[in-house]
Structures are given as C-alpha cells and as structure tokens.
Amino acid sequence: MLIDTDYKSDTTVQKKKLHQIKKDADYLYSGMKDFVWSLDHKNDDLRYLQIYLNDFGEQLFSLSNISFYSTHNFTEQKTILPFYWSKQLVLIFKEAMTNTLKHSEATKVLLKFTLKGNKLKIMLKDDGSGFTINTLQRVNGIQNMKHRAKTLHQKLIIETTNGTTITFIGNLKKNTNEQA
C-alpha cells in the first residue's frame, strides 16, 4: 500500500499551524484579560492584586509537581496602589511564575506580599535550580520585568542562589518620578 507522503506532510504542517494559532489566541486572551482587569479602578486595591496573582499561581501550578503557597500581612484597611502599578505588577509576577514553571525544576513556590507603612514588598521565591544570567539563551522575560519596575520608578531584585527570588520593592507614597 502506498502512503501519500504529501498528505502526511500537509497534515503535520496543519497541526503545527493550528497549535500555533491556539497558542497565539491563548496569549492574546490572557493579555486582554489582564489589560481589562487593570482598567477597573477597584483593582488598584492591593488585596485585589494579591487575590488575582494568587488565583493565577494556583491555576498555573495546579497541574504540575510544584506546590504553590501565598501569604500576606494585610489588614482590613484598603490600600490603593498608585496609578498603573496593578497592571505592571500583574505582568511582572505572571512572567516570574511562568518562568518558574518552565525552567526552575522547583518543588515549592512562595508568593509573599508584605506591607509596612508605605513600603510594599512582593516576593516570589522558589526552591529550584536557580540560573546564571550569562548562560541564558533568552533574557527577554527578565529584561521586561526589570523594565516594568523601572517604569514605576521602583526596585526589582533578582537573586538566583538557592533557587530564584524575584522581589519588587515599592514606596506607595513616593512620587513615581523619583527613584525608590
């Protein structure tokens, strides 16, 4: 029996294209969802940001071998984030969590929010293998995270020993035109 190799080749190409279309559509949907979420001013409340990122982390890691934990020290008092922070922080920590899932070889991940006075600290820490920035083939994600923190005029610290720790440190009351 002769097998039409052109047919097999066409089917393989079509499957690859469909997979890429689905991947692109999922990416666009996620990006649009984050954008729409960030436009709603009620989401400038720090608690809503924490819930949103917590839900994302729980869903992202749910089908993996990585245990996800989240903590915060918030009181019932509403804490409003400065303009534009919610969107940038969502994008920073979704990127960090996605990188953790793909590359870290971690078994545990902690997302920790700490608010002391006007200082906000958000930390994502994993117990994975860490990395050396000089050996990475692609650093776009890391550069994007740093750029997002810089647009807020705040600090992003990346430590890669004993796993990886991504820490955002921001001053909620400081003029965003000043450096943190």
Z-matrix of the N, CA and C atoms (Angstrom, degrees):
N
C 1 1.438
C 2 1.528 1 109.28
N 3 1.281 2 116.44 1 129.45
C 4 1.452 3 122.06 2 178.74
C 5 1.519 4 110.13 3 -86.31
N 6 1.309 5 115.03 4 135.93
C 7 1.453 6 120.19 5 177.61
C 8 1.511 7 107.67 6 -107.90
N 9 1.298 8 114.77 7 129.89
C 10 1.457 9 120.31 8 -179.96
C 11 1.530 10 108.72 9 -76.48
N 12 1.337 11 116.47 10 102.99
C 13 1.466 12 120.25 11 -177.12
C 14 1.520 13 111.33 12 -68.86
N 15 1.324 14 117.93 13 -28.55
C 16 1.457 15 119.83 14 176.64
C 17 1.528 16 110.58 15 -64.10
N 18 1.328 17 116.64 16 -37.45
C 19 1.452 18 121.24 17 179.24
C 20 1.530 19 109.90 18 -65.44
N 21 1.335 20 116.74 19 -45.81
C 22 1.462 21 120.76 20 177.93
C 23 1.518 22 110.66 21 -61.00
N 24 1.310 23 115.91 22 -43.55
C 25 1.451 24 121.37 23 179.78
C 26 1.525 25 110.36 24 -62.60
N 27 1.339 26 117.35 25 -44.48
C 28 1.461 27 121.36 26 178.91
C 29 1.524 28 110.90 27 -61.83
N 30 1.323 29 117.48 28 -41.58
C 31 1.454 30 121.85 29 -179.87
C 32 1.532 31 110.53 30 -64.45
N 33 1.309 32 116.98 31 -42.37
C 34 1.457 33 121.71 32 178.71
C 35 1.525 34 110.49 33 -63.33
N 36 1.309 35 116.45 34 -44.73
C 37 1.463 36 121.24 35 179.06
C 38 1.525 37 110.04 36 -62.98
N 39 1.328 38 116.47 37 -42.97
C 40 1.470 39 120.46 38 179.24
C 41 1.523 40 110.95 39 -63.11
N 42 1.318 41 117.45 40 -42.27
C 43 1.465 42 120.58 41 178.93
C 44 1.519 43 110.96 42 -63.12
N 45 1.322 44 116.55 43 -41.36
C 46 1.463 45 120.27 44 178.56
C 47 1.525 46 110.74 45 -64.01
N 48 1.324 47 116.48 46 -42.38
C 49 1.460 48 120.42 47 179.06
C 50 1.524 49 111.12 48 -65.02
N 51 1.329 50 116.78 49 -42.98
C 52 1.467 51 120.37 50 178.43
C 53 1.524 52 111.11 51 -63.27
N 54 1.321 53 116.05 52 -40.79
C 55 1.471 54 120.29 53 177.50
C 56 1.531 55 110.17 54 -61.28
N 57 1.332 56 117.16 55 -43.81
C 58 1.468 57 120.93 56 179.68
C 59 1.525 58 111.02 57 -66.31
N 60 1.335 59 117.27 58 -39.06
C 61 1.464 60 120.58 59 177.92
C 62 1.526 61 109.82 60 -62.84
N 63 1.328 62 116.97 61 -44.14
C 64 1.471 63 120.26 62 178.83
C 65 1.525 64 110.70 63 -63.31
N 66 1.302 65 116.47 64 -42.62
C 67 1.462 66 120.91 65 179.67
C 68 1.537 67 110.18 66 -62.08
N 69 1.323 68 116.78 67 -44.82
C 70 1.465 69 121.36 68 178.84
C 71 1.528 70 111.28 69 -64.95
N 72 1.330 71 117.15 70 -41.62
C 73 1.468 72 121.42 71 179.01
C 74 1.526 73 110.40 72 -63.90
N 75 1.333 74 117.97 73 -42.33
C 76 1.464 75 121.37 74 177.85
C 77 1.522 76 110.94 75 -62.42
N 78 1.334 77 116.31 76 -41.42
C 79 1.459 78 121.43 77 178.89
C 80 1.527 79 110.64 78 -63.26
N 81 1.334 80 116.54 79 -45.71
C 82 1.456 81 120.69 80 178.80
C 83 1.524 82 111.57 81 -63.70
N 84 1.331 83 116.79 82 -41.69
C 85 1.454 84 120.92 83 178.74
C 86 1.529 85 110.64 84 -61.30
N 87 1.311 86 116.05 85 -46.87
C 88 1.457 87 120.73 86 -179.35
C 89 1.525 88 110.45 87 -62.27
N 90 1.323 89 116.53 88 -45.00
C 91 1.462 90 120.80 89 179.45
C 92 1.516 91 111.87 90 -62.81
N 93 1.327 92 116.88 91 -42.06
C 94 1.465 93 120.84 92 179.46
C 95 1.521 94 110.09 93 -67.23
N 96 1.326 95 116.83 94 -40.13
C 97 1.466 96 121.37 95 178.66
C 98 1.534 97 110.03 96 -60.48
N 99 1.330 98 117.30 97 -45.25
C 100 1.460 99 121.54 98 178.52
C 101 1.526 100 110.99 99 -63.86
N 102 1.323 101 116.69 100 -40.93
C 103 1.459 102 121.48 101 -179.33
C 104 1.526 103 110.61 102 -64.17
N 105 1.323 104 116.92 103 -48.25
C 106 1.465 105 121.17 104 179.63
C 107 1.530 106 109.90 105 -62.91
N 108 1.321 107 117.03 106 -41.86
C 109 1.462 108 121.02 107 178.34
C 110 1.532 109 110.09 108 -58.76
N 111 1.330 110 116.31 109 -43.49
C 112 1.469 111 119.95 110 -176.19
C 113 1.525 112 112.60 111 -70.94
N 114 1.331 113 118.17 112 -20.69
C 115 1.466 114 120.84 113 179.03
C 116 1.523 115 112.58 114 -74.84
N 117 1.316 116 117.63 115 -23.98
C 118 1.451 117 121.91 116 -179.27
C 119 1.531 118 108.43 117 -77.58
N 120 1.334 119 117.00 118 114.47
C 121 1.469 120 120.94 119 -173.56
C 122 1.528 121 113.93 120 -63.47
N 123 1.324 122 118.02 121 -21.01
C 124 1.474 123 118.31 122 176.40
C 125 1.530 124 109.91 123 -64.60
N 126 1.325 125 116.85 124 -23.21
C 127 1.462 126 121.03 125 -179.93
C 128 1.530 127 113.01 126 -80.49
N 129 1.334 128 116.79 127 2.64
C 130 1.459 129 120.70 128 171.48
C 131 1.524 130 111.02 129 -78.76
N 132 1.333 131 116.36 130 -5.54
C 133 1.461 132 121.84 131 175.93
C 134 1.532 133 107.94 132 -75.26
N 135 1.315 134 116.62 133 128.83
C 136 1.463 135 122.25 134 -177.23
C 137 1.525 136 112.28 135 -55.40
N 138 1.328 137 117.51 136 -37.04
C 139 1.471 138 120.13 137 179.59
C 140 1.526 139 111.28 138 -62.88
N 141 1.327 140 116.99 139 -39.76
C 142 1.465 141 119.79 140 178.99
C 143 1.530 142 111.25 141 -65.72
N 144 1.325 143 116.09 142 -38.12
C 145 1.471 144 119.93 143 175.97
C 146 1.520 145 109.94 144 -62.06
N 147 1.324 146 116.98 145 -45.51
C 148 1.461 147 121.10 146 -179.60
C 149 1.526 148 110.54 147 -61.85
N 150 1.315 149 117.76 148 -43.22
C 151 1.467 150 121.66 149 179.25
C 152 1.526 151 110.41 150 -63.88
N 153 1.323 152 116.80 151 -44.05
C 154 1.464 153 121.51 152 -179.08
C 155 1.532 154 110.95 153 -60.94
N 156 1.332 155 116.43 154 -47.97
C 157 1.469 156 119.79 155 -179.87
C 158 1.524 157 111.26 156 -69.63
N 159 1.318 158 117.18 157 -35.72
C 160 1.459 159 120.67 158 176.75
C 161 1.534 160 109.92 159 -62.45
N 162 1.326 161 117.11 160 -46.82
C 163 1.471 162 120.83 161 178.63
C 164 1.530 163 111.15 162 -60.70
N 165 1.331 164 116.09 163 -42.19
C 166 1.466 165 120.01 164 178.33
C 167 1.528 166 110.22 165 -60.98
N 168 1.343 167 117.14 166 -47.24
C 169 1.461 168 121.33 167 -179.20
C 170 1.514 169 112.40 168 -62.59
N 171 1.331 170 116.53 169 -44.37
C 172 1.470 171 119.63 170 178.98
C 173 1.519 172 111.21 171 -60.15
N 174 1.334 173 116.52 172 -43.54
C 175 1.461 174 120.20 173 -179.94
C 176 1.532 175 111.14 174 -68.72
N 177 1.321 176 116.96 175 -44.62
C 178 1.462 177 121.41 176 -177.67
C 179 1.526 178 112.21 177 -60.21
N 180 1.324 179 116.79 178 -45.19
C 181 1.459 180 120.61 179 -174.58
C 182 1.527 181 113.65 180 -90.35
N 183 1.331 182 117.69 181 -4.40
C 184 1.467 183 121.02 182 -173.89
C 185 1.531 184 113.98 183 -61.76
N 186 1.302 185 117.92 184 -32.04
C 187 1.467 186 120.63 185 -178.68
C 188 1.523 187 112.50 186 -101.27
N 189 1.327 188 115.88 187 15.78
C 190 1.464 189 119.92 188 179.88
C 191 1.531 190 108.86 189 -113.42
N 192 1.318 191 115.55 190 -179.39
C 193 1.467 192 121.28 191 176.10
C 194 1.525 193 111.35 192 -92.38
N 195 1.331 194 116.54 193 14.82
C 196 1.456 195 121.60 194 -177.92
C 197 1.525 196 109.22 195 -100.82
N 198 1.326 197 116.17 196 126.80
C 199 1.466 198 121.74 197 175.90
C 200 1.520 199 108.62 198 -85.73
N 201 1.322 200 116.88 199 129.36
C 202 1.459 201 122.77 200 -177.60
C 203 1.522 202 109.90 201 -109.14
N 204 1.329 203 116.23 202 132.03
C 205 1.454 204 123.00 203 178.73
C 206 1.525 205 108.59 204 -128.43
N 207 1.314 206 116.11 205 149.91
C 208 1.457 207 120.45 206 178.05
C 209 1.525 208 109.13 207 -142.04
N 210 1.326 209 116.30 208 136.05
C 211 1.458 210 121.03 209 177.95
C 212 1.523 211 109.62 210 -135.90
N 213 1.322 212 115.06 211 160.51
C 214 1.465 213 121.46 212 173.51
C 215 1.519 214 108.76 213 -155.60
N 216 1.313 215 116.16 214 164.10
C 217 1.462 216 120.89 215 178.96
C 218 1.525 217 111.44 216 -118.51
N 219 1.331 218 118.38 217 26.82
C 220 1.464 219 121.67 218 -175.54
C 221 1.518 220 111.90 219 -70.83
N 222 1.302 221 113.87 220 148.90
C 223 1.460 222 120.89 221 170.86
C 224 1.524 223 107.04 222 -97.00
N 225 1.286 224 116.21 223 -175.57
C 226 1.462 225 120.63 224 178.73
C 227 1.526 226 111.98 225 -72.79
N 228 1.327 227 117.21 226 -14.60
C 229 1.457 228 120.75 227 -178.82
C 230 1.529 229 109.83 228 -66.59
N 231 1.303 230 115.08 229 135.61
C 232 1.462 231 121.54 230 -179.99
C 233 1.531 232 109.41 231 -72.40
N 234 1.317 233 116.90 232 132.89
C 235 1.458 234 122.45 233 176.71
C 236 1.520 235 107.83 234 -119.12
N 237 1.324 236 116.32 235 112.74
C 238 1.460 237 121.24 236 -178.19
C 239 1.529 238 108.90 237 -92.26
N 240 1.313 239 115.08 238 127.41
C 241 1.460 240 121.27 239 178.05
C 242 1.520 241 109.91 240 -79.26
N 243 1.328 242 117.22 241 149.22
C 244 1.465 243 119.78 242 175.15
C 245 1.532 244 111.04 243 -59.29
N 246 1.321 245 114.60 244 158.91
C 247 1.456 246 121.93 245 179.71
C 248 1.527 247 111.08 246 -52.08
N 249 1.324 248 115.68 247 134.26
C 250 1.464 249 124.25 248 173.11
C 251 1.530 250 113.81 249 82.75
N 252 1.331 251 118.19 250 -10.61
C 253 1.458 252 120.17 251 -177.08
C 254 1.523 253 112.22 252 -66.52
N 255 1.320 254 117.50 253 -44.06
C 256 1.473 255 120.21 254 -174.95
C 257 1.524 256 111.08 255 -54.30
N 258 1.307 257 116.27 256 -50.30
C 259 1.466 258 120.45 257 -177.67
C 260 1.527 259 110.65 258 -60.26
N 261 1.324 260 116.90 259 -48.23
C 262 1.464 261 120.34 260 -176.78
C 263 1.526 262 111.51 261 -65.45
N 264 1.325 263 117.25 262 -40.21
C 265 1.466 264 120.21 263 179.95
C 266 1.521 265 111.62 264 -68.51
N 267 1.325 266 117.47 265 -37.95
C 268 1.467 267 120.14 266 174.84
C 269 1.518 268 109.68 267 -59.38
N 270 1.318 269 116.88 268 -47.20
C 271 1.467 270 119.93 269 -177.19
C 272 1.529 271 112.16 270 -68.25
N 273 1.327 272 117.46 271 -37.36
C 274 1.472 273 120.50 272 177.42
C 275 1.529 274 110.22 273 -61.19
N 276 1.327 275 116.54 274 -50.91
C 277 1.466 276 118.71 275 -172.01
C 278 1.525 277 113.27 276 -81.82
N 279 1.316 278 118.86 277 -23.45
C 280 1.464 279 118.98 278 171.34
C 281 1.527 280 109.56 279 -68.18
N 282 1.320 281 116.63 280 -40.30
C 283 1.469 282 120.97 281 176.17
C 284 1.523 283 110.13 282 -62.13
N 285 1.325 284 117.00 283 -45.64
C 286 1.466 285 120.97 284 -179.24
C 287 1.529 286 110.93 285 -62.77
N 288 1.337 287 117.53 286 -43.63
C 289 1.467 288 120.10 287 -179.85
C 290 1.527 289 111.22 288 -66.98
N 291 1.316 290 116.54 289 -40.54
C 292 1.469 291 120.04 290 178.99
C 293 1.526 292 110.27 291 -63.77
N 294 1.326 293 117.40 292 -42.43
C 295 1.468 294 120.69 293 176.47
C 296 1.523 295 111.20 294 -61.97
N 297 1.315 296 116.63 295 -39.18
C 298 1.466 297 121.02 296 177.75
C 299 1.524 298 110.25 297 -60.33
N 300 1.322 299 115.47 298 -47.63
C 301 1.467 300 119.72 299 -179.77
C 302 1.530 301 111.20 300 -60.63
N 303 1.314 302 117.46 301 -44.86
C 304 1.466 303 122.05 302 -174.32
C 305 1.525 304 113.99 303 -76.02
N 306 1.343 305 117.39 304 -36.15
C 307 1.461 306 118.90 305 -165.18
C 308 1.530 307 117.04 306 -123.73
N 309 1.321 308 119.52 307 -15.23
C 310 1.464 309 119.98 308 -165.03
C 311 1.522 310 116.16 309 -81.16
N 312 1.334 311 117.16 310 -25.98
C 313 1.464 312 121.29 311 -171.80
C 314 1.537 313 110.84 312 59.78
N 315 1.325 314 116.30 313 28.94
C 316 1.463 315 122.29 314 -178.65
C 317 1.522 316 111.16 315 -80.62
N 318 1.337 317 114.93 316 160.51
C 319 1.464 318 120.95 317 171.60
C 320 1.528 319 110.87 318 -113.96
N 321 1.350 320 116.53 319 -19.28
C 322 1.463 321 121.57 320 179.90
C 323 1.527 322 109.85 321 -137.17
N 324 1.342 323 114.32 322 141.92
C 325 1.461 324 121.23 323 176.19
C 326 1.522 325 107.86 324 -135.43
N 327 1.322 326 115.81 325 134.54
C 328 1.457 327 121.82 326 178.08
C 329 1.518 328 109.48 327 -120.38
N 330 1.339 329 116.33 328 128.03
C 331 1.459 330 123.08 329 171.50
C 332 1.519 331 105.83 330 -108.94
N 333 1.335 332 116.48 331 117.54
C 334 1.465 333 120.70 332 -172.95
C 335 1.530 334 110.22 333 -126.54
N 336 1.330 335 115.32 334 125.60
C 337 1.456 336 122.62 335 175.97
C 338 1.519 337 108.16 336 -106.50
N 339 1.333 338 116.73 337 128.28
C 340 1.453 339 121.31 338 177.26
C 341 1.523 340 108.21 339 -129.79
N 342 1.312 341 116.25 340 128.00
C 343 1.461 342 122.12 341 177.69
C 344 1.517 343 107.93 342 -122.67
N 345 1.334 344 115.78 343 118.98
C 346 1.467 345 122.29 344 176.54
C 347 1.520 346 106.96 345 -128.41
N 348 1.324 347 115.64 346 107.97
C 349 1.464 348 119.34 347 -176.33
C 350 1.515 349 109.24 348 61.85
N 351 1.323 350 116.09 349 -121.78
C 352 1.466 351 121.34 350 179.37
C 353 1.520 352 113.29 351 -96.25
N 354 1.330 353 116.82 352 0.44
C 355 1.469 354 120.75 353 -178.19
C 356 1.524 355 110.73 354 -92.55
N 357 1.324 356 115.26 355 123.99
C 358 1.459 357 122.03 356 176.38
C 359 1.521 358 108.49 357 -110.07
N 360 1.312 359 114.92 358 130.74
C 361 1.463 360 120.66 359 177.19
C 362 1.534 361 106.93 360 -127.63
N 363 1.322 362 115.89 361 122.98
C 364 1.462 363 121.33 362 175.50
C 365 1.524 364 106.10 363 -119.21
N 366 1.319 365 115.63 364 125.29
C 367 1.459 366 120.55 365 -175.63
C 368 1.532 367 109.65 366 -126.99
N 369 1.326 368 116.00 367 133.76
C 370 1.457 369 122.26 368 169.97
C 371 1.516 370 106.31 369 -116.23
N 372 1.327 371 116.12 370 118.20
C 373 1.468 372 121.08 371 -176.45
C 374 1.517 373 109.49 372 -126.54
N 375 1.338 374 115.57 373 133.15
C 376 1.468 375 119.60 374 175.68
C 377 1.521 376 109.62 375 -123.12
N 378 1.328 377 114.91 376 163.59
C 379 1.465 378 120.49 377 179.47
C 380 1.529 379 111.09 378 -103.28
N 381 1.307 380 115.66 379 28.44
C 382 1.461 381 120.76 380 -176.06
C 383 1.516 382 114.32 381 -81.54
N 384 1.321 383 114.35 382 -159.92
C 385 1.459 384 121.80 383 -172.42
C 386 1.524 385 113.62 384 -81.31
N 387 1.333 386 118.46 385 -11.19
C 388 1.457 387 119.82 386 -176.36
C 389 1.520 388 110.04 387 68.58
N 390 1.310 389 116.97 388 -172.12
C 391 1.458 390 120.71 389 178.61
C 392 1.517 391 109.82 390 -160.68
N 393 1.301 392 114.62 391 164.36
C 394 1.465 393 121.76 392 173.44
C 395 1.516 394 106.18 393 -112.93
N 396 1.307 395 116.55 394 120.31
C 397 1.466 396 121.34 395 -173.10
C 398 1.528 397 111.78 396 -57.22
N 399 1.327 398 117.17 397 -34.39
C 400 1.473 399 120.55 398 -178.05
C 401 1.523 400 112.88 399 -67.56
N 402 1.327 401 117.38 400 -21.21
C 403 1.463 402 120.09 401 -177.13
C 404 1.533 403 112.65 402 -95.69
N 405 1.331 404 117.60 403 -4.97
C 406 1.463 405 120.27 404 -179.03
C 407 1.519 406 110.77 405 -74.39
N 408 1.326 407 115.69 406 138.41
C 409 1.454 408 120.12 407 177.56
C 410 1.527 409 111.26 408 -78.09
N 411 1.338 410 115.56 409 -34.75
C 412 1.466 411 120.34 410 179.61
C 413 1.524 412 108.47 411 -128.41
N 414 1.326 413 116.07 412 132.42
C 415 1.459 414 120.78 413 179.42
C 416 1.528 415 111.76 414 -124.92
N 417 1.317 416 117.34 415 15.52
C 418 1.465 417 120.96 416 -177.65
C 419 1.520 418 111.85 417 -56.97
N 420 1.329 419 117.62 418 -45.20
C 421 1.453 420 121.25 419 -178.64
C 422 1.516 421 112.31 420 -60.29
N 423 1.327 422 116.41 421 -44.75
C 424 1.464 423 121.15 422 179.65
C 425 1.519 424 109.99 423 -65.33
N 426 1.331 425 116.65 424 -43.81
C 427 1.463 426 120.02 425 178.72
C 428 1.525 427 111.09 426 -63.39
N 429 1.331 428 117.33 427 -39.32
C 430 1.464 429 120.43 428 178.20
C 431 1.527 430 111.37 429 -63.47
N 432 1.334 431 117.01 430 -42.75
C 433 1.468 432 120.00 431 178.88
C 434 1.529 433 110.52 432 -61.33
N 435 1.329 434 116.66 433 -46.19
C 436 1.464 435 120.63 434 179.81
C 437 1.530 436 110.95 435 -62.44
N 438 1.317 437 116.17 436 -41.43
C 439 1.466 438 120.63 437 179.77
C 440 1.535 439 110.99 438 -63.39
N 441 1.326 440 116.82 439 -41.11
C 442 1.473 441 120.48 440 179.71
C 443 1.529 442 110.91 441 -62.34
N 444 1.327 443 117.89 442 -43.04
C 445 1.468 444 120.71 443 177.36
C 446 1.529 445 110.16 444 -65.11
N 447 1.309 446 115.89 445 -38.76
C 448 1.469 447 120.48 446 179.88
C 449 1.526 448 111.10 447 -64.83
N 450 1.342 449 118.03 448 -37.06
C 451 1.471 450 120.01 449 178.44
C 452 1.529 451 111.19 450 -64.74
N 453 1.326 452 116.86 451 -24.26
C 454 1.459 453 121.34 452 176.19
C 455 1.525 454 111.29 453 -88.70
N 456 1.332 455 116.95 454 -4.14
C 457 1.460 456 124.02 455 -176.78
C 458 1.530 457 111.05 456 60.95
N 459 1.330 458 114.62 457 42.98
C 460 1.460 459 121.55 458 -179.41
C 461 1.525 460 108.70 459 -129.79
N 462 1.328 461 117.44 460 -179.54
C 463 1.464 462 122.11 461 -173.89
C 464 1.521 463 111.64 462 -104.57
N 465 1.323 464 115.58 463 143.04
C 466 1.456 465 122.66 464 169.76
C 467 1.519 466 106.71 465 -130.25
N 468 1.321 467 115.47 466 121.71
C 469 1.463 468 121.31 467 -178.11
C 470 1.526 469 107.90 468 -113.14
N 471 1.335 470 115.87 469 131.28
C 472 1.455 471 121.04 470 178.67
C 473 1.521 472 107.91 471 -119.95
N 474 1.331 473 115.38 472 118.79
C 475 1.462 474 121.82 473 178.73
C 476 1.525 475 107.70 474 -116.72
N 477 1.325 476 116.62 475 137.83
C 478 1.464 477 119.71 476 -173.18
C 479 1.522 478 113.94 477 -127.20
N 480 1.318 479 117.18 478 27.40
C 481 1.461 480 119.80 479 173.64
C 482 1.524 481 107.69 480 -108.75
N 483 1.330 482 116.22 481 144.02
C 484 1.468 483 120.86 482 -175.47
C 485 1.525 484 110.54 483 55.09
N 486 1.331 485 116.31 484 52.57
C 487 1.459 486 121.54 485 -174.79
C 488 1.512 487 109.24 486 92.16
N 489 1.311 488 115.78 487 -161.24
C 490 1.458 489 120.74 488 179.40
C 491 1.516 490 108.70 489 -126.84
N 492 1.323 491 115.46 490 137.36
C 493 1.456 492 121.76 491 175.70
C 494 1.523 493 108.50 492 -126.98
N 495 1.319 494 115.65 493 123.91
C 496 1.461 495 122.67 494 175.15
C 497 1.525 496 105.73 495 -110.19
N 498 1.334 497 117.01 496 120.54
C 499 1.463 498 120.74 497 -177.01
C 500 1.522 499 110.26 498 -125.93
N 501 1.316 500 115.39 499 122.51
C 502 1.465 501 122.52 500 172.17
C 503 1.516 502 107.12 501 -97.89
N 504 1.348 503 116.36 502 129.76
C 505 1.456 504 121.47 503 176.95
C 506 1.523 505 107.01 504 -124.66
N 507 1.336 506 115.01 505 120.51
C 508 1.448 507 119.21 506 -177.65
C 509 1.513 508 112.82 507 -135.33
N 510 1.311 509 115.35 508 150.61
C 511 1.452 510 122.44 509 176.13
C 512 1.525 511 107.11 510 -104.84
N 513 1.326 512 116.68 511 113.56
C 514 1.457 513 121.73 512 -174.83
C 515 1.522 514 113.88 513 -68.28
N 516 1.301 515 118.33 514 -25.20
C 517 1.464 516 121.46 515 -176.43
C 518 1.516 517 113.92 516 -102.24
N 519 1.314 518 116.59 517 -13.68
C 520 1.458 519 120.23 518 -177.28
C 521 1.518 520 110.31 519 -70.29
N 522 1.301 521 116.31 520 142.75
C 523 1.455 522 121.37 521 175.33
C 524 1.519 523 107.77 522 -56.81
N 525 1.326 524 117.76 523 128.03
C 526 1.458 525 120.82 524 -175.99
C 527 1.525 526 112.61 525 -69.94
N 528 1.319 527 118.55 526 -3.55
C 529 1.458 528 120.25 527 175.24
C 530 1.524 529 111.44 528 -89.12
N 531 1.327 530 115.70 529 -4.63
C 532 1.460 531 120.23 530 178.50
C 533 1.527 532 109.35 531 -99.59
N 534 1.294 533 116.83 532 156.18
C 535 1.458 534 121.50 533 176.59
C 536 1.518 535 109.41 534 -82.18
N 537 1.335 536 116.69 535 139.73
C 538 1.479 537 121.36 536 -180.00
C 539 1.509 538 110.45 537 -72.21
